[in-house]
Amino acid sequence: MIKTKSYHKKHRYATRKNPAEAFGVFLLFFITLFTGCNNRAEVTEHRDYFDPIYARVDSLKSREEQKAFSILDSAYRAFPNPGVTDLTRKYDLKRLFYLQVKPDNQKALRYTDSMLLVLQEHLDNPKSSDFYSSILFAKGDIYFSLKDYERGFEYYARARQFVNDTLHKAKVYGYDERLARVLYSQGRYRLAAKYFSNAAGEAQKMLTNQVERFSIVQEQITNTGLAYNGAEMLDSAAYFYDSAYRYIHQYKDAYRIDTELVQRQLAVIKTDKARVLAKKGDIRTAEQLFKESIQVTAQRDPGFTQYALILLSTLYVDHNYLTQADSSLDQLRSSLQKLPDDKALQKYYRLKASLLFKMNRPQEAYTHLEKYISQKDSLEKREKQFLAQDVSNKVQDMEQTYRLNALQKKSERSSFYFFIAVIVTIMALVILLLVIYHLRRYARYNRQLQLLNEEVSKKNEDLQVAFASLEQSHNENTRIMRVVAHDLKNPISAIQNLTYSLLKQEHSESMKEILLLIKDACNNSLSLIKDLLSAKKKLDETKTELVDMRKLLQYCVELLQAKADEKNQRLLLETEDAVARLNRQKIWQVISNIITNAIKFSHHNSDISIRLQHIKERDSLLLSVKDHGIGIPTTLKDDIFQSVPATGRTGTSGEESYGFGLSISMKIVLEHHGKLWFESVQDQGSTFFVELPC
């Protein structure tokens, strides 16, 4: 659909231009396209050249840092025009060195910033933007290591926002998992569990392929359990393993998942849960789950079977079940003969040696211990041999190849410059023709503009007259409002004075509480009247203070419950502890207006729900007032927050309404940089929402 719209738009553009202008636009488009492609070519990586160098550097960097980095820097200086990915790879190696080999967070931060600067100019490339988000996460990790948690969370938030805004939305769940794995590898298991759980939820919402969604969601739920297991929160780990088990059974039939796949997934969960049970001391149940898992995977997944056998054998050895340990290790040995795995074999020798020591067979134990050490040395030697390959000849060959490529590129650039010179000459001629054409059009447009200016001048005079009339009407309304406010001041002051007198006398606690409510109501009303009588103030000029929103809501509910009792209504308050900086009297007026409207337009014997909650994602407070009354007609919804008398309606018991309360409330909320809105269905009720920054 987008391509179709773009085509028609370009087609209409071409038909209304003259031939010379259309040709000039075509040339500009061609050059832009050509140079744009040339820029994208810079986002490349030359692995054939740099991989051997990195192998050599890796073999040196742990013990000869300066020599390793000197080789790396020399290789980059010798290579003509390294790509963006090549440069980020270089900085990333140094960043990881100062994180893992020779910890220095400040140096790691410098190389992280270097990568961000290099990538920032190439974010239109998917690969670069993908890596850019990863480095933002990595910078957050470094700040966490420095215990600068605020900046750490800041960069996590920036990375996630960048993913949401720039990358394909379906990728977001992958980044939560990615962050979780980083946190898990760093031993921050609780935080990892949170992001694994988020990844499961986002995969459930975003993935459309049912089989893919089924596999990933249950995997992330299981990973959440693994993270809690790492944090030694065994009950939480068991809960998520059980949740994954229930998820599989709930959706396997609906999504038509292959039975064999389901069995393997359940076997993995059983193995993970067995680890938890073993830690909790439930050896028999753990043993049973290990056996059930091995029975399922023995033929289908021998690699995982070896992993489960190692765990089962470890359980037996640790708890001195020597006969069972001997049997399971024999089974592991048989599996390794069919499917060799060096690391699994290394663990087999270690477990076998431990078992033989416990069985009082030291000679055999030493034999297996020697095999374990030999196997371990063999693995390390093999990795060193791989890193110590003769890369010098490869480097020389690649240097020669890229010298030839550089000469070829130089020749291509010369041809390109000649082509550009020809294009510039043609464009100069086209521009000259366009100038002549537009000069002729300018005279015609100038005449039309003079006529238009005369028409605009006449309409401007009419607008000035209308504006003067509106200003006069506004001044009159302001005057009337101040007169009314002034007339209200005296009776409210009298009520206040009478309340003070009564409070000085002896009364019961309930009566004293009522008198205090009346006193506070009078104070708030007089404060509002003072604002109306004084010049209009902005919020910055209005007194603000830290207000306990829980107490303020309780006060409003207690004050208005008497009014609700007249209709046998219940005000149900649910609130969290929350504090915000605001003008107490003005926000009290907003809350009072909304709850009063709910009472007014609700039926007898009904409930009104009032809820305050803290929205952590936006660091704001959300107040909702929900009734089950007459609702708001569609014809009034657009004008409900305007000062329109027509919006005033009669309440369910004949109460009068003037249509000004919500418009005043909206102005107060906007002064506090908040939001006020509603949801309503006629004859079913309304819910009003007020969101204020903390």
N, C-alpha and C positions, 0 to 999 in steps of 0.2 A: 504493500500500500504506500509506503513512504517513497519507494522508487518511482511509482506511477505518478504521484503528486509532483515530485521533483522534475520529472520529464516534461509534464505539461507546463509547468511554470517556466522552464527554460525555453520551451517551444514558443510560448506566447511572447516572451522577452525578445526572442530572435525575430519574430515576425513584425514587431512594431519598431525596430531599429532600422536605420538605413543600411545598405550593404557595407559601406566603409566602416561604420561603427561596429556592426556585427563582426566584421573580419578582425577589427582591433580587439574586441572582447575575446574572440576565439584565440588570438595570439597570446593575450595575457593569461587566459586559462591554461593554454598549452605550457607556457613557461612556468607558471605556478605548479602545475602538475609535475613537470620534469624536475624542478628544483625540490619539490616536496618529496618525490621519490628518492632523490639524492640524499636528503636529510635523513630519511628513514634508514637508508643503507648504513648510516653511522651506528645504528643500534644493532651491533653485531658482536659476535665473539669468535675468536680464532683459536679454537681448542687444539687444533693440530699443532700449532706453534707453541702455545702456552702450557699445555698439559704436561709435556716432559719436564718443563722448567719447574712447574709446581711439584712434581714428584721429587725432584732434587731438593727443592726448598723444604718440603715436608720432612725429608730425611735429615735435614741439618738444623731446623729452626729450634728444636727443643734444647740443643746443646751449644749451637753456634749462631745465635740470633743475628749478630751483625753481618756475618758472612752470608747467611741465608737471604737477608733483606737486600744486601748489596747485589747478589746474583739476580734477585727479582727486579730491582730497580734498573739494573743494567739491561736486562732483557727488554723492559718496556721502552727504555730510551732508544734501543737499537731497532725496535719495530716501528715502521711508518704508520702513523695514524691508527693507534689501537682503538677498538670500538668501545662504546659505552659499557657494554657488559664486561669487556676485558678490564676496564678501569675499576668497575665496582667489584669485580672478583679480586683484584689486587688489594683494594682497601679492606675487603671482607676478610681476606686471609690475615692481614695485620690486626684487624679488630678481634678476630677469634684467638689470635696468639695472645693478645693482652687480656683476654677473658679466661682462657683455658690453660695456657702454658706458663705465662709469666703475668699473673693478675695485676693489672693497672687500669682501673676503671676510667681514669681521666684520659689516658691515651686511647682506650677503646672508644670513648665518646668522640674524640677528635676524628678518628677514622670513620665512625658512624656518620658524623656530620659531612665528611667528605663524600661519602656515598650518596647521601641525600641531595647534596648540591649537584653532583654529576647527573643523577636521575631526574632531577626536577625539571630539566629542560626537554625531557623526552617522555613525558607522561602520556602522550598520545599513543605510544607503543604499548600494547597489552603486556608484553613481557616485562618492560621497564616499570610500568605501574604496579604490576604484581609484586615485583621485588621491592619497590618503594614502600608498599604497605608492610612488607615483612620487616624492613629496616626500621620503620616507625615502631613496630612491636619490639624489635631488638633494643632500641634506644630506651623504651620504657623499662625493659628488663634491667638495663644498666642502672637506671635511676633507682630501681628497687634494690639492687645490690648496694647502692650508696645510701639506702634507707631514706631516700627522698621520695616518699610514697606519693606525694601530691603530684609531682612532675611525672612519676611513673604512670599513674592513672591517666594523667593528661595525654601522654603519648599513646597509651592504649586506646583512649577515646578518639584521638585524632586518626589513628590507624583504622579503627572500625568505621569512623565516619567517612574516611577516604574510600574504603571498600564499598560502602553503601552508595556514595555519590559517583564513583568513577568506574568501578568494575561491575560486571554483570551481577545482578542481585542474587542469582542462584548460587554464586560463589561464597556468599557471606558465611554460610554454615561451615564451609571448609576452613575459613580463617579462625572461627571459634575453636575448631578442633586443633588447628595448627598452634594456636596460642596455648591451648590446654596441654599439648604434647611438650611444648617448651617448658611450661611451668612444671609438668610432671618430671621432666628430665632434671630440672633444677631442685627437685625435692619439695616444691611448694604444692603439696598434694591437695590441700583443701581448695585453693584457688583453681587448681587444675580440674577438680571435680565440678566446680561451678561452670566452667567453660565447656567441659564435656557435656554436661547436662543441657547447656544452651545450644550446643551443636545438635543434640538429639531433637530438641524442640524445633529448631529452624529447619533441619532436614525434613521433619515431618510436615512442615508447612510449605516448603519451597520445592521439594523434589516431586516431579510428576510421574516418573517411572516407578511403578509400584514395587517391583523387585528391588530396584536400587534403594528406594526409600526404606523398605523393610530391612534390608541388610545393614544400611548405615545407621538407622535409628537404634536397632538393637545393639549394634556394635558400640555406639556412643553411650548407651545406657550401661553396657558392660564396662566400658572404660571408666565411667563415673565410679562404679564399684571398685575398679582397680585403684583409682586415685584415693578413695577412702580407705582401702586396704593399706596403701602405702602410708597414709596418715595414722594408721593404727586405730581408725574409727570403724571397728569391726562390725558393729550393728548396722551402721549406715551402708557399709560395703555389702553386707548380706541383703539389706533392703533393695539395693539397686540390682543385685544379681537376680533376686526374686522378681523384680519389676521387668527385667529383660526376659525372664522365663515366661511371665504372664503375657508380655507383648507378643512373643513368638506364637504362643497358643491362641491369642486373640485374633491375629491377622493372617496366620499361615493359610487358612482355608479361604478367607476372603480374597487374598492376593494370589492364590493358587501357587504357593511356593513349593518347589520341588522337595519331596519328602527327605531325600538324602541330604540336601542343604540344611533343612530344619534339624535333622539329627546331629549333623556336625556342629551347628551353632549351639544346640543344647548341651552337647558334650563339652564344648569350650566353657560354657557357663558353669557346668558341674565341676570342672577342674578348678575354676577360679573360686567357686564357693567352698570347695574342699580345702583350699588354702586358708580361708577364713576360719573354717571350723577347726582345722588343725591348730591354728593359733589360739583359739578359744578353748582348746583341750578336748574337743569332741572327736577323739581319734577314730573311733569306730565308724561314725557317720562319714567323716572325711575319707577314710579308707574305702568305704562303699561307693562314694561318688567318684573317686579316682578310678575304681575298677569299672564302673558303668561307663565312664568316659572312654577309657582305654578299649573296652569291648566294642564301642561304636566306631572309633577312629582307627582301629588296628588295621583294617583293610582299606579304608577310604583315605586316610590321611596319616601315613606312617611317620611323617615329620613331627606332627603334633603329638602322636602317640609316644614318641621318644621323649618329648618335653614332659608329658604327664607321667611317664615311667620314672623319669629323674625325680620329679616331685614326690611320687609315691615311695620310691626307694629312700629318699631323704627322710621322709616321715618315719619309715621303718627303722632306719639306722639311728635317727635321733632318739627314738623311744625304745630302742633295744629289742625290736621284733626281728631277731637275727635270721630266723628261718625264712620269714616272709621277705625280708630284704634280699636274701640270697636268691630267692625265686624270681623276684621282680628284676633284679640286676641281670640274671641269666636271660630273662625275656628281653631286656634292653640290649644286651650283647647280641642276641639273635637278630634283633631288628637292625642294629648297626651293620651287621654283616650283609644284610640285603640293601640297606640304604645308608651308606657311609656318611658320617657327619663328624668332622674333626673336633668341633667344640663339644658336641654331645659325647664323643669318645673320651675327651679329656675329663668331663664330669664323671663319666662311668669309672675311669681309673681312680679318681679321687674317692668316690663313694665306696668302691670295692676295697680300696686300701683301708678306709675307716672301718668297714665291716670286718675285715680280716683281723685288724687289731683287736676289735671287741670279741672276736671268736678265739682270741689267743693263738693266732697263727701269724706270728710276726714276720717270719721269713717270706711267706707269700705276700704279706702286706707290704713289705719293703719292695718286693718285685713290682707290685702294681703302683706303688708310689713312684718308683723310678720311671715306669712307663708314663705316669701322669706328668712328671717333670719333663721327660723327653718329648711327650706330645705338646706340652706347653711351649718348650723351646723351639720345636719344629714349626709351630704356628707363627711364633714371633720371627723366626728366621725367614720363613716364607714371605712374610710381609716386608721384611727388610730387603730381601732379594728383589721383590717387585719394585721397591722404591729405589734400589741401587742399580736399576737397568742402565745400560750405556746410553745416555741421552745426548751426549756431546755430538755424535754423528747426526742424530735426528735434528738437533738444533741447527747444525750447519746446513743440512739439506733444506730445512724450512727457511732459513735466512736467505739461501740462494733462490729458493722459489719466490719468496716475497720481494727480493730485489728485482726479479724479472717482472713480477706483477706491478711493482712500482713504476718501472719503465713503461709498461703497457698503459697504466693509468695516466702517466704523464702525456703519452701520445693521445690518449682519448680526451684529456682535458684540453689539449691544443685544438683538436677538432671541435670540441664543444665551444671554446671561446670564439672560434671563427663563425660557428653557427649562430652564437649569440649576437655577434657584430652584424650579421646579415639581418637577423630579426629586429635589432634596434633600429637599423636604417629603415626597414619597412614600417616599423611602428611610428617613426618620426613623420613619414609621409602620411600615414593614417591619421595621426594626431593633427597635422596641419589641415587635412580635409575636415576633421571633426570641428576644429576651431571655426573655420569658415561657416560650416553648417549651423553651429550654435550661435554665432553672431547674428545670423539672419533670424533665427528663432527668438533671440533675445529682444529684438525690437518689437516683435508681435506680442510676446509675453509682457513686456513693459506697459503696453497700451492696456492689456487686460488687467494688469495689476493696479493701474490708476483707477479704473472703474470699480475694482474690488475694494480699494481703500475708501472710496467715497461711500460705498454701501456699509462698510465696517464702521465708519465714523458716525453714520446715522444710527446704527444699532447700538453703538457705545453710548450715545446720548440717551437712548431709551433705557439702557441698563442703569445709567447714573440716576435717572428719575426713580426707577424701581428700587435701587439700593437705598436712596434717601428715605423712601417710604418704609422700607423694612427696618431701617435704623430707628426711625421715629417710633414704629410699633414695638421694637425691642426695648427702647427706653421706657415706654409707657408700661410694658409688662414688668420691667425691673422696679419701677416706682410702686406699682400695685403690690408686688411681692414684698417690698420692704415695709409698706404700710401694714400689710397683714401680719408680718413677722413682729413688727413693733407692738401691734395690738395684742399679740399672743404673749408678749414678754411679761406684762403685768400680772395676768392671772396665774401663769406658771410660777412667777416669783412668789406670789401669795401662797400657792400650794407648797412651795419649797420652805417658806418661812413657817407655815403651819406644821410641816413635817418635823422641822428642827425643834419646834416647841414640844411636840408630842414625844420626840425621842428623849427629851430631858426628863420625862415622867417615867414611872415604873410600868412596864408592860410584860406580858408573857413573851417567851422566846419567839413563838410563831408570829405574834403581832409585831414584835421588834424587827423580825426579818422582813415582813411586808413593808414596814415603814422605811427600812433601809433601801429596799427596791424602789419605792416611790421617790426617795431622795436622789438615788442615782439616775433615775429616769428624768427627774427635773433638771439635774446638772447637765445631762447629755442634751436635753432639749434646749436649755438656755445657751449651751455652747454652739449648737446648730443655728439658733436664732442670731447669735452674735456674728457668726460667719455670714449669714444672709444680709445683715445690716451693714457689715463692713464691705470694703471694696473686694472684688473677686481675687482670690489668691490661688497661686499654683501650689502643687504639693510640696515643692522645694521650700516654699515660704510658710507652709503649714507645720504645726508642731507634730512630730512623729516620735514614737517611743517603741520600745520592745514590749509586745503585748502577748500574754499567755492566751492563745486562741481557745484552749480547752475551757478556761475559766470564763472567757467572754461569751462563748456559746452557752455554757451552763447558765450564765446570768440572763441572757436573752430568752432561753427556754423557760426559766423559772418566771420571768416577768410576763411572758405571753401565754403560759399555761392556763392562767385564769381566763383569758379570752377564749382559749380552746375549750375550757370546761363548759362554757356556755352552750357549746354544740356537742358536748360529750365526746370530744376528740382527744386522742393521745399524741403527744409529741415525743417521738422515740429518738433519743440522741445517742450516736455512736461516734466517738472521737479519739484521736491519738494525741499524745503530748506534742505540742508544736508551738514555736515562738516565731513571730515575724515583726519587722519594724514597720509600723503604719500609724495612721491617725485613728486612735481608739474610737472617738465619737462618730467619725464618718463611716468607718467599717461597721460599727454598731448599727448605724442607720440603715446600711445596706442589708445586713442580716435581718434586722427587724422588719424591713419592707418585704423581703422575700417570704419570711415565715408568716407574717400577717396576711399576705396574699394567699398563701397555702391554706391558712385557716379560713379565710373569707370564701374561697372558691371550692372548698371541700365539703362533702356531705356530713350530716350528723353521724356520730358513732364510727368515724373513720380514723385511720392512723396516718400520721405524717412523719416520714423518716428523714432525719437530719444526720448527715455523716461528714466528718472531716478526716482526710487522710493526707499523708505526706508522699508526694510523687518524687521519688529519689532521682529518677532519670533527668527530670527538669529542675530539681531542687525547688519545688513549689508546693503550695498547699491547695488542695481541691476540696471545696465545700459543695455538697449537693443537698437539695431540699426536694423531696419527692412526695407528691400527694396523689390521691386517687379521686380527684374532683371532676369538675366539668371540662377541664382542658381549655385549649386556646383554639378558636376557629381559624381556619386557613386564611380567611380574609383579613385577620388582625395580626398575623405573625410578622409581617414585614414592618409594622408600625408600633410594635409592642414596646420598643425602647425609645420611641419618639415622644415629645411632649404634645401629644394629640389627644384632646378630650374624648374623641370618638372611641378611643381604646378602653375607656373606663366602662366597666360592666357591673351589674348588680350581683352581689354574692348570693350564696345558696340560702341565706336567711334574710335576704333583702338588704344587705349591707351596701352602702354607697361606695363608689369608686370613681376617682377623678382622672386617672390615666397619667399621673405625673411621677409616681413613686419609682417606677422602673427606669425612667429616663434619668432621674437624679442618681439612682444607684449606678447606672452605666457610667455616668460622668465621674463618680467617685472611684469606681474600679479602674477606669482608664487613667485617672490621676496617679493611682498606685501601680501603674504599668501591669495591670492584670487583665483578665478576660471574664466576660459575663455572657452566658448563652443559655439556651433552654432546649428541651426536647418535649414535645407534647402531642397527644392524640386526643381529638375532641371526644368528650364524654367518657374518657378513660383516665385522664389525669395528666399532670405535667411534672417535669423535673428541671429545676433551675440549678446551674453550675456557676460557681465563682472560683476562679483560679488566681492566686496571689503569689508573687515570688517570696521565698523565705528571706 
